Amino acid sequence: MTHYIQAGGHRLAYSWINPAADRREPVLVFLHEGLGCMKQWKDFPLILCKAAGLRGLMYDRYGYGKSEALKETRDAGFLKREACEILPELLQKLGINGKIILFGHSDGGTIALLFASCFSGKTLCLVAEAPHVFLEEVSLDGIQSAVKAYKESDLKQRLTKYHGDKTQIMFESWTGLWLDEKNKDWNMFEELKRIKSPLLVIQGDKDNYGSFRQVETILKLTGGQSNGFYLKNCGHFPHYEHKNTVLNESVRFFLNCL
């Protein structure tokens, strides 16, 4: 069931997952990709929460899915604001005061890492799936390919199914931000150095938005117990493309942290 709440000055849609779980804490929080939303996770969050015996939370960030439509262009600081301002406010308003576990995909993985850098004491552990911690050529090539697909294929129609009349501004604000020359040197290297929580980084070898260099950089700079998990013949969506493997590795990792 979808609920609504004000956080970060905007109306956000959220949903509880496996709310009857015996273990009330920590809550497992899901953070969607840069063109995603709650509905695009499909059944993965529920299966993962049940397998780990955890209560979960997912929400549509501002500008996505059923949340309030974006009214302005984004800048390169939006990911950190999502992680260190909006998500903490959402958790506080929902009465989630203890430690949490994070599972973030793509931009959501980046947000999970940024949250852990800001709130190490609140982050029990996290899974970052295909995250970005700096821009590399493959990232820019992947975004340019998405722009072409939006114009020439059914990508716009497929996104509209989930985002409705928010789709155009959502897509243009995301692609325009990262293709802007002034953001080419964006990175979160300093933030990574402040992460102390255990983390699992999952990366496919055929991801058209990032390479194994993302994982190597995270493992090198983070101070906690960091693990990389590499998948062969896998693109940007490991939890779809290698669903059972990602589920099993994530559950094993979570249970070791509890």
C-alpha positions as CSV (number, residue, x, y, z in Angstrom):
1,M,0.0,0.0,0.0
2,T,1.3,3.4,-0.9
3,H,1.4,6.2,1.7
4,Y,2.4,9.8,1.5
5,I,4.6,12.1,3.7
6,Q,6.2,15.5,3.5
7,A,10.0,15.3,3.6
8,G,12.6,17.7,2.1
9,G,9.7,20.2,1.4
10,H,8.0,17.8,-1.0
11,R,5.3,15.1,-1.0
12,L,6.9,11.7,-1.2
13,A,5.3,8.3,-1.8
14,Y,6.5,5.4,0.4
15,S,5.6,1.8,1.2
16,W,6.3,-0.7,3.9
17,I,7.6,-4.1,2.9
18,N,7.0,-7.3,5.0
19,P,5.6,-5.1,7.8
20,A,4.7,-8.2,9.9
21,A,8.4,-9.2,10.2
22,D,9.2,-10.5,13.8
23,R,12.4,-8.3,13.7
24,R,11.3,-4.7,13.8
25,E,14.8,-3.3,13.6
26,P,16.9,-2.7,11.7
27,V,14.7,-1.5,8.9
28,L,16.0,-2.4,5.4
29,V,15.7,0.7,3.2
30,F,15.6,0.5,-0.6
31,L,16.9,3.3,-2.8
32,H,16.0,3.2,-6.5
33,E,18.1,4.1,-9.5
34,G,18.3,7.4,-11.4
35,L,15.4,6.6,-13.7
36,G,13.6,4.4,-11.3
37,C,10.9,4.3,-8.6
38,M,9.3,1.9,-6.1
39,K,7.3,0.0,-8.7
40,Q,10.3,-0.7,-10.8
41,W,11.8,-2.9,-8.1
42,K,9.0,-5.4,-8.8
43,D,9.0,-8.2,-6.3
44,F,12.7,-8.1,-5.3
45,P,12.4,-6.1,-2.1
46,L,9.6,-8.3,-0.7
47,I,11.6,-11.5,-1.5
48,L,14.8,-10.1,0.1
49,C,13.0,-8.8,3.2
50,K,11.3,-12.2,3.8
51,A,14.5,-14.1,3.2
52,A,16.4,-11.9,5.7
53,G,13.4,-11.7,8.1
54,L,13.5,-7.9,8.0
55,R,10.9,-5.1,7.7
56,G,11.6,-2.9,4.7
57,L,10.9,0.6,3.5
58,M,11.0,1.9,-0.1
59,Y,10.0,5.3,-1.4
60,D,9.9,7.4,-4.6
61,R,12.4,10.3,-4.4
62,Y,11.3,13.8,-5.3
63,G,10.5,13.9,-9.0
64,Y,9.9,10.1,-9.4
65,G,7.1,7.6,-9.5
66,K,4.1,8.7,-7.4
67,S,6.0,11.5,-5.5
68,E,5.7,15.2,-6.3
69,A,6.9,16.2,-9.7
70,L,10.3,17.9,-10.1
71,K,9.9,21.7,-10.5
72,E,13.6,22.7,-11.0
73,T,16.7,21.5,-12.7
74,R,19.1,19.4,-10.6
75,D,22.7,20.2,-9.7
76,A,25.5,17.8,-8.8
77,G,24.8,18.2,-5.1
78,F,21.4,16.6,-5.3
79,L,22.6,13.1,-4.4
80,K,24.2,14.3,-1.2
81,R,21.1,16.3,-0.2
82,E,19.0,13.2,-0.8
83,A,21.3,11.2,1.4
84,C,22.2,13.6,4.2
85,E,19.1,15.8,4.4
86,I,16.0,14.2,2.9
87,L,16.4,10.6,3.8
88,P,17.2,11.4,7.5
89,E,14.1,13.6,7.7
90,L,12.0,10.8,6.2
91,L,13.3,8.3,8.6
92,Q,12.7,10.6,11.6
93,K,9.1,11.3,10.6
94,L,8.4,7.6,10.1
95,G,9.7,6.9,13.6
96,I,12.8,4.9,12.4
97,N,15.3,6.0,15.1
98,G,17.6,3.0,15.3
99,K,20.2,1.7,12.9
100,I,19.2,0.8,9.3
101,I,20.4,-1.4,6.5
102,L,20.5,0.1,3.0
103,F,20.1,-1.5,-0.4
104,G,20.7,1.0,-3.2
105,H,20.9,0.5,-6.9
106,S,22.8,2.9,-9.3
107,D,22.1,6.4,-8.0
108,G,20.4,4.7,-5.1
109,G,23.7,2.9,-4.4
110,T,25.5,6.3,-4.5
111,I,23.0,7.7,-2.1
112,A,23.4,4.7,0.3
113,L,27.2,5.3,0.3
114,L,26.7,9.1,1.0
115,F,24.2,8.3,3.8
116,A,26.8,6.0,5.4
117,S,29.4,8.7,5.1
118,C,27.2,11.2,6.9
119,F,25.6,8.8,9.5
120,S,28.1,6.1,10.2
121,G,26.5,5.5,13.6
122,K,23.0,4.9,12.1
123,T,24.2,2.6,9.2
124,L,24.4,-1.0,10.3
125,C,25.6,-2.1,6.8
126,L,24.7,-1.5,3.2
127,V,24.6,-3.0,-0.3
128,A,25.6,-0.7,-3.1
129,E,24.6,-2.3,-6.5
130,A,26.2,-0.6,-9.6
131,P,26.9,2.6,-7.7
132,H,28.8,5.6,-9.1
133,V,31.5,7.4,-7.1
134,F,33.0,9.3,-10.0
135,L,32.2,9.8,-13.6
136,E,34.0,7.7,-16.2
137,E,33.8,7.5,-19.9
138,V,31.6,4.5,-19.9
139,S,29.1,6.4,-17.6
140,L,28.8,9.2,-20.1
141,D,28.6,6.9,-23.1
142,G,25.8,5.0,-21.3
143,I,23.9,8.3,-20.6
144,Q,24.3,9.4,-24.2
145,S,22.9,6.0,-25.4
146,A,19.9,6.5,-23.1
147,V,19.2,9.9,-24.6
148,K,19.3,8.3,-28.1
149,A,17.0,5.5,-26.9
150,Y,14.6,8.0,-25.4
151,K,14.3,9.7,-28.8
152,E,14.4,6.6,-31.1
153,S,13.0,3.6,-29.1
154,D,10.2,2.9,-26.7
155,L,12.2,4.0,-23.7
156,K,10.0,7.1,-23.2
157,Q,6.9,5.0,-23.2
158,R,8.3,2.4,-20.8
159,L,9.4,5.2,-18.3
160,T,6.0,6.9,-18.7
161,K,4.3,3.7,-17.4
162,Y,6.0,4.4,-14.0
163,H,6.4,8.2,-13.9
164,G,3.5,9.5,-15.9
165,D,3.6,13.2,-16.8
166,K,6.8,13.6,-14.7
167,T,8.8,11.6,-17.2
168,Q,10.1,14.3,-19.5
169,I,11.5,16.6,-16.8
170,M,12.7,13.6,-14.8
171,F,14.7,12.3,-17.7
172,E,16.0,15.6,-19.0
173,S,17.1,16.7,-15.5
174,W,19.0,13.5,-14.9
175,T,20.7,13.2,-18.3
176,G,21.3,16.9,-18.6
177,L,23.0,17.1,-15.2
178,W,25.6,14.4,-15.9
179,L,26.3,15.4,-19.5
180,D,27.0,19.0,-18.5
181,E,30.7,19.6,-18.9
182,K,31.0,21.5,-15.6
183,N,30.1,18.3,-13.7
184,K,32.7,16.0,-15.5
185,D,35.0,16.0,-12.4
186,W,32.2,15.1,-9.9
187,N,33.3,12.4,-7.4
188,M,32.7,11.4,-3.8
189,F,36.2,10.3,-2.9
190,E,36.4,12.3,0.4
191,E,33.0,11.0,1.5
192,L,34.1,7.4,0.9
193,K,36.9,7.9,3.4
194,R,34.4,8.6,6.2
195,I,32.5,5.3,5.7
196,K,33.1,2.8,8.5
197,S,30.1,0.5,8.1
198,P,30.4,-2.9,6.5
199,L,29.4,-2.8,2.8
200,L,28.9,-5.1,-0.1
201,V,29.4,-3.6,-3.6
202,I,27.8,-5.5,-6.5
203,Q,28.9,-4.8,-10.1
204,G,28.3,-6.5,-13.4
205,D,31.0,-6.8,-16.0
206,K,28.8,-5.6,-18.9
207,D,27.3,-2.5,-17.1
208,N,26.9,0.2,-19.6
209,Y,27.0,2.9,-16.9
210,G,30.1,1.9,-14.9
211,S,33.1,-0.4,-14.7
212,F,34.9,-2.4,-12.0
213,R,36.9,0.8,-11.4
214,Q,33.9,2.0,-9.3
215,V,34.2,-1.0,-7.0
216,E,38.0,-0.8,-6.8
217,T,37.8,2.8,-5.8
218,I,35.2,2.1,-3.1
219,L,37.2,-0.8,-1.7
220,K,40.4,1.3,-1.6
221,L,38.9,4.4,0.1
222,T,36.4,3.1,2.6
223,G,37.5,2.4,6.1
224,G,35.1,-0.4,7.1
225,Q,34.7,-4.0,6.1
226,S,34.3,-3.6,2.4
227,N,33.6,-6.5,0.0
228,G,33.3,-6.5,-3.8
229,F,31.1,-9.0,-5.6
230,Y,31.6,-9.2,-9.4
231,L,29.1,-10.8,-11.8
232,K,29.9,-12.1,-15.2
233,N,27.6,-11.6,-18.2
234,C,25.7,-8.9,-16.2
235,G,24.6,-5.4,-17.1
236,H,23.3,-2.5,-15.0
237,F,20.5,-4.5,-13.2
238,P,22.1,-7.3,-11.3
239,H,18.9,-7.8,-9.1
240,Y,17.0,-8.6,-12.3
241,E,19.7,-10.3,-14.4
242,H,21.1,-12.5,-11.6
243,K,18.3,-12.2,-9.1
244,N,18.9,-15.4,-7.1
245,T,22.6,-14.7,-6.8
246,V,22.1,-11.2,-5.6
247,L,19.4,-12.3,-3.2
248,N,21.6,-15.0,-1.7
249,E,24.7,-12.8,-1.4
250,S,22.7,-10.0,0.2
251,V,21.0,-12.2,2.7
252,R,24.3,-13.8,3.7
253,F,25.8,-10.3,4.1
254,F,22.9,-9.0,6.1
255,L,22.8,-12.0,8.5
256,N,26.5,-11.5,9.2
257,C,25.9,-7.9,10.2
258,L,22.9,-8.6,12.5
